[in-house]
Each structure stands twice: as structure tokens, then as C-alpha cells.
Amino acid sequence: MSFKKAVLAVGAVASLFAAGAANAAYSQSATDFSANYAFSNFLNNDGSFNLSFSSVTGKLEFNLPPATPGGTDRHIVLDWGDGTGTPTYTYNGVAYTGGNVAVTGAGITEVLSLFLPSLAAQLTPVINAQEVFVLNFNLNSGLNFGVTETNTTVNGTPATGTSAEQALLALSVSPNAGLLASSLTDVTATVNNAPSVIVNNVPEPESFALMGLGALGMLAARRRRA
């Protein structure tokens, strides 16, 4: 479908997942999720780092509140099955292959807590929970994220405290180095009410519906003029 190349840009997941810890509409789950993962590019203090997964099987599922007031709830499913077939990635039932999202520091650590709880426990105390990160992801070759810190918080004020890159650098030395490159096996878990992402630019189905109605209106006007 043409939606496969749609960009998933969440506005702080900075206007992608605008949900807080008290929002019951947010939940995430991992079902039989297995993968090899590795962090990289966190040694040069450039404000960005990478997280890549390979040999992925199983499913990740996210239920999110609307990106804007009055919008539709969002349902994202990343399903690799047993690893032998073609993976499916859907956003409210529409296929896509990647994009970018703005997420808070709290959102990043909560997502990591789903399948990397030991690492999330190390990062949570040192990452600014309100800081905004831009997360670019590619689903074509497994699951690959490039994360860049914006150095600002959700309300636009300068971020303070340890950067995520600096926190990863500290974890790259013994005895924690194993947290940054390892394997996950059969993770089955659910997290509810997690602080989340803030905004999303994946074309919403209703947006296309409105575009379609607009086109029909233009055609009707032309016929009346004729």
C-alpha cells in the first residue's frame, strides 16, 4: 500500500504520544519477543546514538491515546511472527515501514522497560524524564532506531542533567557493558499507563478521508458550473 512509506513522526513522540502516566489509554505489550540487540554511536558525545535489533521474532503492540484532542486512539503492531515469513507493521491497520517520533525521556525508559528492564532501571534515574528525543526508525532490516536528543523539555525549556548518551557511555564499562549488547529470548510482558510519546505524522486514515471528501466536493462544484 502507499501507506508503507508514510512517515511516523510523533510530536513528542513532541506533539507522537501525548500521554502521561495517569492516562489509562496507554498500554504496550511484548508477545514471545526475541531478538539480538546492540547500542552504538554513544561514544562521541554528539547528542545521538543508535539501537538496533536483529534476528527478531514475536510481536510488539502499542495502544496509544489520540495524538490530538478529539482524535482517534492509535494502535501500532510490529509483528515478526516466527521469523520465517514477512513481518507486518501496522498503524491503525495501515501498513508502514518506518518514520520518526518525538518521545520523552520517560517514554524511552518505559518502552525499554518492556523488554530491557535491567537497562531501563539503570537509565531511568539519570535521564531527564521531560526531555524530548527524536527517534527515527527503520523496520525494513529488523528494527533499528536512531535517537537524537533535542536538549529541550516538553514545555520548551532547556534540558538539564545527564544526557542519554552520557548515561550509555557510563554503562559501556564493566560491569554493565553486557547491558548494551546482548540477546532477548521470549519476552512476554505488558506495561500499562506508561509515560509515552507525544506526536505523530503518520497520515491518519481520517485525514485521507477528509482529503477524499474535499476532492468529491471539488468535482461536484465543477459539475454544477458545467
Secondary structure, 3 states (H helix, E strand, C coil): CHHHHCCCCCCCCCCCCCCCCCCCCCEEEEEEEEEEEEEECCCCCCCEEEEEEEEEEEEEEEEECCCCCCCCCEEEEEEEECCCCCCEEEECCEECCEEEEEEEHHHHHHHHHHHCHHHHHHHCCCCCCCEEEEEEEECCCCEEEEEEEEEEECCCCECCCCCHHHHHHHHCCCCCHHHHEEEEEEEEEEEECCCCEEECCCCCHHHHHHHHHHHHHHHHHHHHHC
